[in-house]
């Protein structure tokens, strides 16, 4: 079962880029099944220009291996993070308004913005 549409992951600049990494999507769908709360995607794919415009120097969104999930309360944040870890994500960033999850082949890490 899929909880997402391709358009949810489209680059916010309007360029049309929206191809996400298949493994990332498999893991994200698994996390959504486990969490049983909606995952509202703030950012998925980014073109190089938009990635630079938002101040990112990493390639995770460019390669379709990252999603930023809207989240503003502690209980939902806990549920989503537990589900992401269960689904195999090893790189998670936490802010007041979203949770970043990526499956880049880098060292495991959890960070705050």
PyMOL CGO cylinders between C-alpha atoms (Angstrom):
from pymol import cmd
from pymol.cgo import CYLINDER

trace = [
    CYLINDER, 0.00, 0.00, 0.00, 1.30, 3.45, -0.84, 0.3, 1, 1, 1, 1, 1, 1,
    CYLINDER, 1.30, 3.45, -0.84, 0.48, 6.47, 1.26, 0.3, 1, 1, 1, 1, 1, 1,
    CYLINDER, 0.48, 6.47, 1.26, 2.10, 8.95, -1.11, 0.3, 1, 1, 1, 1, 1, 1,
    CYLINDER, 2.10, 8.95, -1.11, 1.82, 10.41, -4.60, 0.3, 1, 1, 1, 1, 1, 1,
    CYLINDER, 1.82, 10.41, -4.60, 4.83, 11.37, -6.75, 0.3, 1, 1, 1, 1, 1, 1,
    CYLINDER, 4.83, 11.37, -6.75, 3.68, 14.98, -6.74, 0.3, 1, 1, 1, 1, 1, 1,
    CYLINDER, 3.68, 14.98, -6.74, 4.21, 15.22, -2.96, 0.3, 1, 1, 1, 1, 1, 1,
    CYLINDER, 4.21, 15.22, -2.96, 7.94, 14.77, -3.59, 0.3, 1, 1, 1, 1, 1, 1,
    CYLINDER, 7.94, 14.77, -3.59, 8.26, 17.26, -6.48, 0.3, 1, 1, 1, 1, 1, 1,
    CYLINDER, 8.26, 17.26, -6.48, 10.92, 19.96, -6.23, 0.3, 1, 1, 1, 1, 1, 1,
    CYLINDER, 10.92, 19.96, -6.23, 9.36, 23.09, -4.73, 0.3, 1, 1, 1, 1, 1, 1,
    CYLINDER, 9.36, 23.09, -4.73, 10.89, 25.35, -7.41, 0.3, 1, 1, 1, 1, 1, 1,
    CYLINDER, 10.89, 25.35, -7.41, 8.43, 23.99, -9.96, 0.3, 1, 1, 1, 1, 1, 1,
    CYLINDER, 8.43, 23.99, -9.96, 11.03, 22.40, -12.26, 0.3, 1, 1, 1, 1, 1, 1,
    CYLINDER, 11.03, 22.40, -12.26, 9.16, 19.09, -12.19, 0.3, 1, 1, 1, 1, 1, 1,
    CYLINDER, 9.16, 19.09, -12.19, 11.89, 16.90, -10.66, 0.3, 1, 1, 1, 1, 1, 1,
    CYLINDER, 11.89, 16.90, -10.66, 10.19, 14.27, -8.50, 0.3, 1, 1, 1, 1, 1, 1,
    CYLINDER, 10.19, 14.27, -8.50, 11.94, 10.94, -8.95, 0.3, 1, 1, 1, 1, 1, 1,
    CYLINDER, 11.94, 10.94, -8.95, 12.65, 9.44, -5.56, 0.3, 1, 1, 1, 1, 1, 1,
    CYLINDER, 12.65, 9.44, -5.56, 15.05, 6.59, -4.84, 0.3, 1, 1, 1, 1, 1, 1,
    CYLINDER, 15.05, 6.59, -4.84, 13.12, 3.27, -4.77, 0.3, 1, 1, 1, 1, 1, 1,
    CYLINDER, 13.12, 3.27, -4.77, 14.78, 2.06, -1.56, 0.3, 1, 1, 1, 1, 1, 1,
    CYLINDER, 14.78, 2.06, -1.56, 14.06, 5.37, 0.17, 0.3, 1, 1, 1, 1, 1, 1,
    CYLINDER, 14.06, 5.37, 0.17, 10.39, 5.07, -0.78, 0.3, 1, 1, 1, 1, 1, 1,
    CYLINDER, 10.39, 5.07, -0.78, 10.20, 1.44, 0.36, 0.3, 1, 1, 1, 1, 1, 1,
    CYLINDER, 10.20, 1.44, 0.36, 11.60, 2.46, 3.75, 0.3, 1, 1, 1, 1, 1, 1,
    CYLINDER, 11.60, 2.46, 3.75, 9.36, 5.54, 4.01, 0.3, 1, 1, 1, 1, 1, 1,
    CYLINDER, 9.36, 5.54, 4.01, 6.23, 3.52, 3.22, 0.3, 1, 1, 1, 1, 1, 1,
    CYLINDER, 6.23, 3.52, 3.22, 7.24, 0.96, 5.87, 0.3, 1, 1, 1, 1, 1, 1,
    CYLINDER, 7.24, 0.96, 5.87, 7.77, 3.75, 8.42, 0.3, 1, 1, 1, 1, 1, 1,
    CYLINDER, 7.77, 3.75, 8.42, 4.35, 5.23, 7.57, 0.3, 1, 1, 1, 1, 1, 1,
    CYLINDER, 4.35, 5.23, 7.57, 2.69, 1.82, 8.04, 0.3, 1, 1, 1, 1, 1, 1,
    CYLINDER, 2.69, 1.82, 8.04, 4.34, 1.41, 11.44, 0.3, 1, 1, 1, 1, 1, 1,
    CYLINDER, 4.34, 1.41, 11.44, 3.70, 4.98, 12.64, 0.3, 1, 1, 1, 1, 1, 1,
    CYLINDER, 3.70, 4.98, 12.64, 0.01, 5.02, 11.72, 0.3, 1, 1, 1, 1, 1, 1,
    CYLINDER, 0.01, 5.02, 11.72, 0.06, 8.82, 11.53, 0.3, 1, 1, 1, 1, 1, 1,
    CYLINDER, 0.06, 8.82, 11.53, 0.04, 10.90, 8.34, 0.3, 1, 1, 1, 1, 1, 1,
    CYLINDER, 0.04, 10.90, 8.34, 3.41, 11.84, 6.85, 0.3, 1, 1, 1, 1, 1, 1,
    CYLINDER, 3.41, 11.84, 6.85, 3.10, 15.27, 5.26, 0.3, 1, 1, 1, 1, 1, 1,
    CYLINDER, 3.10, 15.27, 5.26, 6.12, 15.79, 3.01, 0.3, 1, 1, 1, 1, 1, 1,
    CYLINDER, 6.12, 15.79, 3.01, 7.64, 19.28, 3.22, 0.3, 1, 1, 1, 1, 1, 1,
    CYLINDER, 7.64, 19.28, 3.22, 10.54, 18.45, 0.89, 0.3, 1, 1, 1, 1, 1, 1,
    CYLINDER, 10.54, 18.45, 0.89, 11.47, 15.44, -1.22, 0.3, 1, 1, 1, 1, 1, 1,
    CYLINDER, 11.47, 15.44, -1.22, 13.31, 15.81, -4.51, 0.3, 1, 1, 1, 1, 1, 1,
    CYLINDER, 13.31, 15.81, -4.51, 15.27, 18.95, -5.18, 0.3, 1, 1, 1, 1, 1, 1,
    CYLINDER, 15.27, 18.95, -5.18, 17.05, 20.11, -8.29, 0.3, 1, 1, 1, 1, 1, 1,
    CYLINDER, 17.05, 20.11, -8.29, 20.59, 21.37, -7.82, 0.3, 1, 1, 1, 1, 1, 1,
    CYLINDER, 20.59, 21.37, -7.82, 19.47, 25.01, -8.13, 0.3, 1, 1, 1, 1, 1, 1,
    CYLINDER, 19.47, 25.01, -8.13, 16.73, 24.73, -5.49, 0.3, 1, 1, 1, 1, 1, 1,
    CYLINDER, 16.73, 24.73, -5.49, 18.99, 22.71, -3.18, 0.3, 1, 1, 1, 1, 1, 1,
    CYLINDER, 18.99, 22.71, -3.18, 21.53, 25.54, -3.28, 0.3, 1, 1, 1, 1, 1, 1,
    CYLINDER, 21.53, 25.54, -3.28, 18.79, 28.15, -2.82, 0.3, 1, 1, 1, 1, 1, 1,
    CYLINDER, 18.79, 28.15, -2.82, 17.67, 26.55, 0.46, 0.3, 1, 1, 1, 1, 1, 1,
    CYLINDER, 17.67, 26.55, 0.46, 21.26, 26.51, 1.67, 0.3, 1, 1, 1, 1, 1, 1,
    CYLINDER, 21.26, 26.51, 1.67, 21.94, 22.79, 1.46, 0.3, 1, 1, 1, 1, 1, 1,
    CYLINDER, 21.94, 22.79, 1.46, 25.37, 21.48, 0.53, 0.3, 1, 1, 1, 1, 1, 1,
    CYLINDER, 25.37, 21.48, 0.53, 24.43, 17.79, 0.67, 0.3, 1, 1, 1, 1, 1, 1,
    CYLINDER, 24.43, 17.79, 0.67, 23.16, 15.69, -2.22, 0.3, 1, 1, 1, 1, 1, 1,
    CYLINDER, 23.16, 15.69, -2.22, 20.58, 13.60, -0.35, 0.3, 1, 1, 1, 1, 1, 1,
    CYLINDER, 20.58, 13.60, -0.35, 17.51, 15.48, -1.66, 0.3, 1, 1, 1, 1, 1, 1,
    CYLINDER, 17.51, 15.48, -1.66, 19.08, 15.85, -5.13, 0.3, 1, 1, 1, 1, 1, 1,
    CYLINDER, 19.08, 15.85, -5.13, 19.50, 12.07, -5.34, 0.3, 1, 1, 1, 1, 1, 1,
    CYLINDER, 19.50, 12.07, -5.34, 15.94, 11.46, -4.09, 0.3, 1, 1, 1, 1, 1, 1,
    CYLINDER, 15.94, 11.46, -4.09, 17.21, 9.80, -0.92, 0.3, 1, 1, 1, 1, 1, 1,
    CYLINDER, 17.21, 9.80, -0.92, 15.76, 12.26, 1.60, 0.3, 1, 1, 1, 1, 1, 1,
    CYLINDER, 15.76, 12.26, 1.60, 12.39, 13.42, 2.84, 0.3, 1, 1, 1, 1, 1, 1,
    CYLINDER, 12.39, 13.42, 2.84, 11.42, 16.14, 5.28, 0.3, 1, 1, 1, 1, 1, 1,
    CYLINDER, 11.42, 16.14, 5.28, 8.25, 15.20, 7.16, 0.3, 1, 1, 1, 1, 1, 1,
    CYLINDER, 8.25, 15.20, 7.16, 6.15, 17.93, 8.80, 0.3, 1, 1, 1, 1, 1, 1,
    CYLINDER, 6.15, 17.93, 8.80, 5.90, 17.53, 12.56, 0.3, 1, 1, 1, 1, 1, 1,
    CYLINDER, 5.90, 17.53, 12.56, 5.32, 20.06, 15.33, 0.3, 1, 1, 1, 1, 1, 1,
    CYLINDER, 5.32, 20.06, 15.33, 4.42, 18.11, 18.47, 0.3, 1, 1, 1, 1, 1, 1,
    CYLINDER, 4.42, 18.11, 18.47, 6.43, 15.84, 20.73, 0.3, 1, 1, 1, 1, 1, 1,
    CYLINDER, 6.43, 15.84, 20.73, 4.20, 12.75, 20.71, 0.3, 1, 1, 1, 1, 1, 1,
    CYLINDER, 4.20, 12.75, 20.71, 3.98, 12.62, 16.90, 0.3, 1, 1, 1, 1, 1, 1,
    CYLINDER, 3.98, 12.62, 16.90, 7.72, 13.30, 16.66, 0.3, 1, 1, 1, 1, 1, 1,
    CYLINDER, 7.72, 13.30, 16.66, 8.41, 10.29, 18.90, 0.3, 1, 1, 1, 1, 1, 1,
    CYLINDER, 8.41, 10.29, 18.90, 6.07, 8.04, 16.89, 0.3, 1, 1, 1, 1, 1, 1,
    CYLINDER, 6.07, 8.04, 16.89, 7.61, 9.08, 13.55, 0.3, 1, 1, 1, 1, 1, 1,
    CYLINDER, 7.61, 9.08, 13.55, 11.22, 8.74, 14.73, 0.3, 1, 1, 1, 1, 1, 1,
    CYLINDER, 11.22, 8.74, 14.73, 10.59, 5.29, 16.20, 0.3, 1, 1, 1, 1, 1, 1,
    CYLINDER, 10.59, 5.29, 16.20, 8.96, 4.20, 12.93, 0.3, 1, 1, 1, 1, 1, 1,
    CYLINDER, 8.96, 4.20, 12.93, 11.81, 5.62, 10.82, 0.3, 1, 1, 1, 1, 1, 1,
    CYLINDER, 11.81, 5.62, 10.82, 14.36, 3.72, 12.89, 0.3, 1, 1, 1, 1, 1, 1,
    CYLINDER, 14.36, 3.72, 12.89, 12.29, 0.53, 12.65, 0.3, 1, 1, 1, 1, 1, 1,
    CYLINDER, 12.29, 0.53, 12.65, 12.12, 0.93, 8.86, 0.3, 1, 1, 1, 1, 1, 1,
    CYLINDER, 12.12, 0.93, 8.86, 15.91, 1.13, 8.68, 0.3, 1, 1, 1, 1, 1, 1,
    CYLINDER, 15.91, 1.13, 8.68, 16.66, 4.85, 8.44, 0.3, 1, 1, 1, 1, 1, 1,
    CYLINDER, 16.66, 4.85, 8.44, 19.98, 5.59, 10.12, 0.3, 1, 1, 1, 1, 1, 1,
    CYLINDER, 19.98, 5.59, 10.12, 20.20, 9.31, 9.34, 0.3, 1, 1, 1, 1, 1, 1,
    CYLINDER, 20.20, 9.31, 9.34, 17.57, 11.52, 10.98, 0.3, 1, 1, 1, 1, 1, 1,
    CYLINDER, 17.57, 11.52, 10.98, 17.50, 15.28, 11.54, 0.3, 1, 1, 1, 1, 1, 1,
    CYLINDER, 17.50, 15.28, 11.54, 15.07, 16.89, 13.97, 0.3, 1, 1, 1, 1, 1, 1,
    CYLINDER, 15.07, 16.89, 13.97, 13.77, 20.45, 13.89, 0.3, 1, 1, 1, 1, 1, 1,
    CYLINDER, 13.77, 20.45, 13.89, 10.82, 22.20, 15.54, 0.3, 1, 1, 1, 1, 1, 1,
    CYLINDER, 10.82, 22.20, 15.54, 8.72, 21.85, 12.38, 0.3, 1, 1, 1, 1, 1, 1,
    CYLINDER, 8.72, 21.85, 12.38, 9.96, 18.76, 10.53, 0.3, 1, 1, 1, 1, 1, 1,
    CYLINDER, 9.96, 18.76, 10.53, 11.89, 15.50, 10.68, 0.3, 1, 1, 1, 1, 1, 1,
    CYLINDER, 11.89, 15.50, 10.68, 14.47, 14.78, 8.00, 0.3, 1, 1, 1, 1, 1, 1,
    CYLINDER, 14.47, 14.78, 8.00, 15.10, 11.15, 7.04, 0.3, 1, 1, 1, 1, 1, 1,
    CYLINDER, 15.10, 11.15, 7.04, 17.63, 10.00, 4.49, 0.3, 1, 1, 1, 1, 1, 1,
    CYLINDER, 17.63, 10.00, 4.49, 19.21, 6.75, 3.38, 0.3, 1, 1, 1, 1, 1, 1,
    CYLINDER, 19.21, 6.75, 3.38, 22.50, 8.08, 2.07, 0.3, 1, 1, 1, 1, 1, 1,
    CYLINDER, 22.50, 8.08, 2.07, 25.39, 5.61, 2.45, 0.3, 1, 1, 1, 1, 1, 1,
    CYLINDER, 25.39, 5.61, 2.45, 27.06, 7.69, 5.17, 0.3, 1, 1, 1, 1, 1, 1,
    CYLINDER, 27.06, 7.69, 5.17, 27.67, 7.19, 8.88, 0.3, 1, 1, 1, 1, 1, 1,
    CYLINDER, 27.67, 7.19, 8.88, 24.56, 6.79, 11.00, 0.3, 1, 1, 1, 1, 1, 1,
    CYLINDER, 24.56, 6.79, 11.00, 23.61, 10.02, 12.75, 0.3, 1, 1, 1, 1, 1, 1,
    CYLINDER, 23.61, 10.02, 12.75, 20.79, 11.85, 14.50, 0.3, 1, 1, 1, 1, 1, 1,
    CYLINDER, 20.79, 11.85, 14.50, 21.09, 15.63, 14.65, 0.3, 1, 1, 1, 1, 1, 1,
    CYLINDER, 21.09, 15.63, 14.65, 19.08, 18.71, 15.51, 0.3, 1, 1, 1, 1, 1, 1,
    CYLINDER, 19.08, 18.71, 15.51, 18.67, 21.84, 13.40, 0.3, 1, 1, 1, 1, 1, 1,
]
cmd.load_cgo(trace, "trace")
